[in-house]
Amino acid sequence: MDYHGPVISAKGLTRQFGGRTVVENVTLDVERSEIVALLGPNGAGKTTTMRMLAGLMTPTRGSVVVDGVELTPGSAGTLRGRMGFLTESPGLWDRLTVRENLAIYADLYGTDRPASRVEALIEVLGLTSHASARTAELSKGLRQKVALGRALVHDPDILLLDEPLSGLDPEVSRSVRALIHDRRSRGCAILLSTHNLFEAERDADRIAILRRTLVAVDRTQALRARLKPTLLTLETDGATATWAELVRGLGYAVETIDSTLRIRTHDVTRDTPAIVRRLVEAGASILEVRPELPHLEDVYLALVGPADASSSNRTNNLSANGPEDGRLPETVTHSMAGPSEAGRS
């Protein structure tokens, strides 16, 4: 019987290091043709969660099911072959070329016609002119592209992407985003972690907010609707300076943009009728009344707290160079994550 449930299903994932709980009771599904963005401050457990989902770290408690098959030590090898995992640090072999790095992983994954697959991927990623360059010679953005190619070389059904756009310039970011969205359109289930709220709101179908445990999982609009709206937008027929002064006299902060008043209320539902009535009585023509949902940032701050939110805007750029002699350590044959990730816990 064909399986029709979520592609990834995590239930009660918990990971402890000694007496410290890093991830606690995380339950999360990712469907086919879906991008889920995992948000959270530094130290929230995002990378640990991703590594448990990839089978690179055993949870202290809980389970991961991939297309109806539980991820266990016995099934991990087969299931990992269906996943592409981009770690927060590229983990490439510096003394090997772009082509050689990708060819190694194509062979490790048993990809059909590996040479053809590597060349096609090099073209898609816009790496043709750099294919013969050692990865040590590449910019950060190009190294990130190669690392993404490594995650895609075996055409996986599942992508786990840890900070895929971190530190990239706008042009490279756009091409990487296009590639991710193309994978979604082809049925790929994608979980990506990010510190960037704008990227998450723009690119993801659903957003999961993690602070050791999941504090919220939903579509962006549904998350924004959780907070009581306080911002009211009024479109008038002009004289905005006059109307703004009137509203300020009622005790509200007002911003004017052309013929628009943006009013910070205490409670939009309660305050709007009185504000509109007072403006109309003073002679204003109101063309539109529109309460604004809180921004995702407001929701995030409410859920994780301002101190944690400020830390979430700082990226943790870790260098990750492969073996200087370009040789493959034995651990790579058991890892999805590249030379510098193979031994991390």
C-alpha positions in Angstrom: 0.0 0.0 0.0 1.3 3.4 -0.9 2.1 5.7 2.0 0.1 9.0 1.9 1.2 10.7 5.2 3.9 13.3 5.8 7.3 12.8 4.2 9.0 13.6 7.5 7.2 13.1 10.8 9.0 13.8 14.1 7.3 12.8 17.4 8.5 14.0 20.8 12.1 14.5 19.7 14.3 15.2 22.8 18.1 15.5 23.0 20.1 15.8 26.2 23.8 16.3 26.6 24.7 15.2 30.1 22.1 16.9 32.3 21.4 19.7 29.8 18.3 19.4 27.5 19.0 21.0 24.2 15.8 20.0 22.3 12.7 18.9 24.1 9.5 17.2 22.9 9.6 18.5 19.3 6.8 17.2 17.1 6.8 18.3 13.5 5.6 17.1 10.1 6.8 18.2 6.7 4.6 17.4 3.7 5.5 16.7 0.1 6.0 19.9 -2.0 6.2 22.0 1.2 8.9 24.3 2.6 8.9 24.6 6.4 11.1 27.3 7.9 12.6 26.6 11.3 13.1 29.8 13.2 14.7 30.4 16.6 17.4 32.3 18.4 21.0 31.0 18.7 21.1 28.0 21.0 17.4 27.2 20.4 18.3 23.7 19.1 17.7 24.2 15.4 20.9 22.4 14.2 20.5 19.6 16.7 16.9 19.1 15.5 18.1 19.0 11.9 20.8 16.5 12.7 18.3 14.2 14.5 16.0 14.4 11.5 18.9 13.5 9.2 19.8 10.5 11.3 23.2 12.0 12.1 22.4 12.2 15.8 20.3 9.8 17.9 17.5 11.4 20.0 17.5 10.8 23.7 13.7 10.2 23.3 11.3 10.4 20.5 11.1 9.1 16.9 11.5 10.2 13.3 9.5 8.6 10.5 10.4 9.1 6.8 7.7 8.1 4.3 6.2 5.7 6.8 9.5 4.1 7.8 11.0 4.7 11.3 14.5 6.1 11.3 16.6 3.6 13.2 20.2 2.5 13.1 19.1 -0.3 10.8 17.2 1.9 8.4 19.3 5.1 8.6 21.6 4.2 5.8 18.8 3.6 3.3 16.7 6.6 4.5 19.7 9.0 4.5 20.1 8.2 0.8 16.8 9.9 0.2 17.9 13.1 2.0 20.0 16.0 1.0 21.5 17.8 4.1 23.2 21.2 3.9 25.0 21.9 7.1 25.6 25.4 8.5 29.2 25.1 7.4 30.0 23.9 3.8 32.3 21.0 4.8 34.1 20.7 1.4 37.5 19.3 0.6 39.6 22.4 0.0 42.2 20.7 -2.2 39.7 19.1 -4.4 38.0 20.9 -7.3 34.3 21.7 -7.5 33.8 18.8 -9.9 35.8 16.4 -7.7 33.8 17.3 -4.6 30.5 16.7 -6.3 31.7 13.5 -8.0 32.7 12.0 -4.7 29.2 12.4 -3.3 27.6 11.2 -6.5 29.6 8.0 -6.1 28.9 7.6 -2.4 25.2 7.9 -3.0 25.3 5.4 -5.9 23.9 8.0 -8.3 23.0 6.7 -11.8 25.4 8.1 -14.4 27.2 10.1 -11.8 29.4 12.0 -14.3 26.4 13.3 -16.2 24.6 14.2 -13.0 27.5 16.2 -11.8 27.9 18.1 -15.0 24.2 18.9 -15.2 24.3 20.1 -11.6 27.3 22.3 -12.2 25.4 24.0 -15.1 22.2 24.5 -13.1 24.2 26.0 -10.2 26.1 28.4 -12.5 29.4 26.8 -11.6 30.7 25.9 -15.0 33.5 28.5 -15.0 34.6 27.3 -11.6 34.3 23.6 -12.1 38.0 23.0 -12.2 38.9 25.4 -9.4 39.8 24.1 -5.9 37.1 24.9 -3.4 39.6 26.7 -1.3 39.8 29.3 -4.0 36.1 30.1 -4.1 34.2 32.9 -2.4 31.8 32.0 0.4 28.8 32.3 -1.9 30.3 29.9 -4.5 31.3 27.4 -1.7 27.7 27.5 -0.5 26.5 26.7 -4.0 28.9 23.7 -4.1 27.6 22.6 -0.7 24.0 22.8 -2.0 25.1 20.8 -5.1 26.4 18.2 -2.7 23.0 18.0 -1.1 21.2 17.7 -4.4 23.6 15.5 -6.4 21.5 12.3 -5.7 18.2 14.0 -6.5 16.7 13.6 -3.0 13.1 13.6 -2.0 13.9 15.5 1.2 16.1 18.5 1.8 17.3 19.6 5.2 19.0 23.0 4.8 20.7 24.7 7.7 21.1 28.5 7.0 21.1 28.0 3.2 21.3 31.8 2.4 23.6 32.8 5.2 26.2 35.4 4.1 25.3 35.2 0.4 25.1 38.3 -1.8 21.7 39.1 -3.4 22.5 37.6 -6.8 23.7 34.3 -5.4 20.8 34.2 -2.9 18.3 34.7 -5.7 19.7 31.8 -7.6 19.8 29.5 -4.6 16.2 30.4 -3.7 15.1 29.7 -7.2 16.7 26.2 -7.0 15.0 25.5 -3.6 11.6 26.5 -5.0 12.2 24.4 -8.1 12.8 21.4 -5.8 9.6 22.1 -4.0 7.7 22.2 -7.3 9.1 18.8 -8.1 7.6 17.3 -4.9 10.5 17.7 -2.5 9.8 18.1 1.2 12.1 20.9 2.5 12.9 22.0 6.0 15.2 25.0 6.3 16.5 26.8 9.3 17.2 30.5 9.2 17.6 33.6 11.4 16.1 35.8 8.8 12.4 36.5 9.4 11.9 38.1 6.0 13.3 35.1 4.2 11.1 32.8 6.2 7.9 34.8 5.6 8.7 35.1 1.9 9.8 31.6 1.1 8.1 29.1 3.5 4.7 27.6 3.4 4.7 27.2 7.2 6.9 28.5 9.9 8.0 26.6 13.0 9.4 28.6 15.9 11.8 26.7 18.2 13.0 27.7 21.6 14.3 24.3 22.8 10.7 23.1 22.2 8.4 24.2 19.4 6.4 27.2 20.6 4.4 27.6 17.4 3.9 25.9 14.0 1.6 27.5 11.4 1.3 29.5 8.2 2.5 33.1 8.4 -0.9 34.7 8.2 -2.2 32.4 11.0 0.8 33.2 13.2 0.3 36.9 12.6 -3.4 36.6 13.5 -2.5 35.2 16.9 -1.6 38.7 18.2 -4.3 41.4 18.6 -3.8 44.0 15.9 -3.0 47.5 17.0 -2.1 49.2 13.8 -4.9 51.0 11.9 -4.5 52.3 8.3 -6.9 55.0 7.1 -6.9 56.3 3.5 -8.3 59.9 3.2 -9.0 62.3 0.4 -6.2 64.6 1.6 -5.3 67.1 4.4 -3.5 64.3 6.2 -1.6 66.8 8.4 -4.8 68.2 9.8 -6.3 64.8 10.4 -3.1 63.5 11.9 -3.1 66.3 14.5 -6.7 65.6 15.3 -6.0 61.9 16.0 -2.9 62.7 18.0 -5.2 64.9 20.1 -7.2 61.7 20.9 -4.0 60.2 22.4 -2.7 58.0 19.5 0.6 57.9 17.7 0.2 58.7 14.0 2.4 58.4 10.9 1.4 60.0 7.6 2.3 58.7 4.1 0.8 60.8 1.3 -3.0 60.5 2.0 -2.6 57.6 4.4 -2.8 57.7 8.2 -1.1 54.9 10.1 -2.4 55.0 13.6 -1.0 52.9 16.5 -4.1 52.1 18.6 -4.5 50.2 21.9 -7.0 47.9 20.4 -8.1 48.2 16.8 -11.5 46.6 17.2 -12.4 48.8 20.1 -10.7 52.1 19.0 -11.5 52.2 15.3 -15.2 53.3 15.5 -14.4 56.3 17.7 -11.4 57.4 15.6 -13.4 57.2 12.3 -16.4 58.9 13.8 -14.3 61.8 15.1 -12.6 62.3 11.7 -15.9 62.3 9.8 -17.4 64.8 12.2 -14.4 67.1 11.5 -15.0 66.8 7.8 -12.6 64.1 6.7 -13.6 61.8 3.8 -12.5 58.3 4.7 -11.9 56.2 1.6 -10.6 53.0 3.3 -10.3 51.6 6.8 -7.9 48.7 7.2 -6.6 47.1 10.4 -3.1 45.7 9.9 -2.1 42.3 11.2 1.1 42.3 13.3 4.3 41.6 11.5 6.0 38.2 11.8 8.7 39.9 13.8 6.1 41.0 16.4 4.8 37.5 16.7 8.4 36.1 17.0 9.2 38.7 19.7 6.1 37.8 21.7 6.9 34.0 21.5 10.7 34.0 22.2 11.2 37.3 24.0 13.1 40.4 22.9 16.5 39.3 24.4 16.4 36.0 22.4 15.1 37.7 19.3 18.1 40.1 19.2 20.5 37.2 19.3 18.6 35.6 16.5 19.8 38.3 14.1 23.4 37.3 14.6 24.7 34.5 12.4 27.2 32.1 13.7 29.7 31.8 10.9 31.9 28.8 11.5 34.8 27.9 9.2 34.8 24.4 8.0 37.7 23.2 5.9 38.2 19.7 4.7 41.4 17.7 5.1 44.3 19.7 3.7 45.6 16.8 1.7 42.3 16.2 0.0 42.0 12.6 1.2 38.7 11.1 2.3 38.6 10.2 6.0 36.9 6.8 6.7 34.0 8.6 8.5 32.8 10.2 5.3 31.4 6.9 4.0 29.0 7.0 7.0 28.1 10.7 6.9 25.9 13.0 4.8 27.5 16.1 6.1 31.0 16.5 4.7 34.5 16.3 6.1 34.3 18.7 8.9 30.8 17.6 10.0 31.3 13.9 10.2 32.5 13.8 13.7 30.3 16.5 15.3 27.7 15.5 18.0 
